[in-house]
Amino acid sequence: MAKLGALMSAITRDICAPKTFEMSQVREYNGQLKTWHDNLPDYLKLSEALDFKSDSAHRTSILLTHCAYLGSLNLLTRRILIAQTKSLRGEAQEIVFGDVDNEMAKLSHDCIYAARQLATVFSSLFSW
């Protein structure tokens, strides 16, 4: 969890707070988030929380961990989704990405996917 907290802090500092940012930073943080998620031990995977063999406290901690992960992914990709939407509408945007349309589309999709997953996890938190 400490690694995820540090990533969330760095994403906020380097991507969310400044007026501009580099796509290389987004790629780097996206890779670090993916590595963190891929290396979770089995007892912290989301499937473990959905297995009713886990006790309530363990299930809650898993779900909250995934909320933090999905929230970090949203922090990382939200400005890209907004910029892409503005670009498609022909509106001015403060972020210039250059020739990375396919990458922007994928990251925008990741943002929407993470938001949907986050809503599902929240729902699971309050249904038990």
C-alpha positions as CSV (number, residue, x, y, z in Angstrom):
1,M,0.0,0.0,0.0
2,A,2.9,2.4,0.7
3,K,4.0,2.1,-2.9
4,L,0.5,2.9,-4.2
5,G,0.2,5.9,-1.8
6,A,3.6,7.2,-3.1
7,L,2.4,6.8,-6.7
8,M,-0.9,8.6,-6.0
9,S,1.1,11.4,-4.5
10,A,3.5,11.6,-7.4
11,I,0.6,11.5,-9.9
12,T,-1.1,14.4,-8.1
13,R,2.1,16.4,-8.0
14,D,3.3,15.8,-11.5
15,I,0.1,15.3,-13.6
16,C,-2.9,16.8,-11.8
17,A,-1.4,19.9,-10.2
18,P,0.7,21.5,-12.9
19,K,-0.8,23.4,-15.9
20,T,1.2,21.1,-18.3
21,F,2.8,17.7,-18.1
22,E,4.7,15.3,-20.3
23,M,3.1,12.2,-21.8
24,S,6.3,10.4,-20.9
25,Q,5.3,11.0,-17.2
26,V,1.9,9.5,-17.9
27,R,3.4,6.5,-19.6
28,E,5.9,6.0,-16.7
29,Y,3.2,6.2,-14.0
30,N,0.8,4.1,-16.0
31,G,3.5,1.4,-16.2
32,Q,4.2,1.7,-12.5
33,L,0.5,1.3,-11.6
34,K,0.2,-1.7,-13.9
35,T,3.2,-3.3,-12.3
36,W,1.9,-2.6,-8.8
37,H,-1.5,-4.2,-9.8
38,D,0.0,-7.2,-11.6
39,N,2.2,-8.0,-8.6
40,L,-0.4,-8.0,-6.0
41,P,-0.3,-11.1,-3.9
42,D,-3.3,-13.4,-4.3
43,Y,-4.8,-12.5,-1.0
44,L,-5.2,-8.9,-2.1
45,K,-6.6,-9.5,-5.6
46,L,-10.2,-8.3,-6.2
47,S,-11.3,-11.9,-6.9
48,E,-10.5,-12.7,-3.2
49,A,-12.9,-10.0,-2.1
50,L,-15.6,-11.5,-4.2
51,D,-15.0,-14.9,-2.7
52,F,-17.3,-15.1,0.3
53,K,-14.7,-17.3,2.2
54,S,-12.9,-14.0,3.2
55,D,-14.0,-12.4,6.4
56,S,-15.7,-8.9,6.3
57,A,-12.7,-6.9,7.5
58,H,-10.4,-8.6,4.9
59,R,-12.9,-8.1,2.1
60,T,-13.3,-4.4,3.0
61,S,-9.5,-3.9,3.1
62,I,-9.2,-5.5,-0.4
63,L,-12.0,-3.4,-1.8
64,L,-10.5,-0.2,-0.3
65,T,-7.1,-1.1,-1.8
66,H,-8.7,-1.4,-5.2
67,C,-10.5,1.9,-4.7
68,A,-7.1,3.5,-4.2
69,Y,-5.7,1.8,-7.3
70,L,-8.6,2.8,-9.5
71,G,-8.7,6.3,-8.1
72,S,-5.0,6.6,-9.0
73,L,-5.7,5.5,-12.5
74,N,-8.5,8.1,-12.7
75,L,-6.1,10.8,-11.4
76,L,-3.6,9.8,-14.0
77,T,-5.9,9.7,-17.1
78,R,-8.7,12.2,-16.3
79,R,-7.0,15.2,-17.9
80,I,-6.3,13.2,-21.0
81,L,-10.0,12.2,-21.3
82,I,-11.1,15.8,-20.8
83,A,-8.5,17.1,-23.4
84,Q,-9.5,14.5,-25.9
85,T,-13.2,15.4,-25.4
86,K,-12.4,19.1,-25.9
87,S,-10.4,18.3,-29.0
88,L,-13.2,16.2,-30.5
89,R,-15.6,19.1,-29.9
90,G,-13.2,21.6,-31.5
91,E,-12.7,23.5,-28.2
92,A,-9.4,25.0,-27.1
93,Q,-7.4,22.9,-24.7
94,E,-4.5,23.8,-22.5
95,I,-2.7,20.5,-23.1
96,V,-0.9,19.8,-26.4
97,F,-0.2,16.1,-26.9
98,G,1.2,16.1,-30.4
99,D,0.8,13.0,-32.5
100,V,-0.5,10.6,-29.9
101,D,-4.2,10.2,-30.8
102,N,-4.2,6.4,-30.4
103,E,-2.5,6.6,-27.1
104,M,-4.9,9.3,-25.9
105,A,-7.9,7.2,-27.0
106,K,-6.6,4.2,-25.0
107,L,-5.9,6.3,-21.9
108,S,-9.3,7.9,-22.2
109,H,-10.8,4.4,-22.4
110,D,-8.8,3.4,-19.3
111,C,-10.2,6.4,-17.4
112,I,-13.7,5.5,-18.2
113,Y,-13.1,1.8,-17.4
114,A,-11.5,2.7,-14.1
115,A,-14.4,5.0,-13.2
116,R,-16.9,2.2,-13.9
117,Q,-14.9,-0.3,-12.0
118,L,-14.6,2.1,-9.1
119,A,-18.4,2.5,-9.0
120,T,-18.7,-1.3,-9.0
121,V,-16.2,-1.6,-6.1
122,F,-18.0,1.1,-4.1
123,S,-21.3,-0.7,-4.7
124,S,-19.7,-3.9,-3.3
125,L,-18.4,-2.0,-0.3
126,F,-21.9,-0.9,0.7
127,S,-23.7,-4.1,-0.2
128,W,-22.1,-6.2,2.5
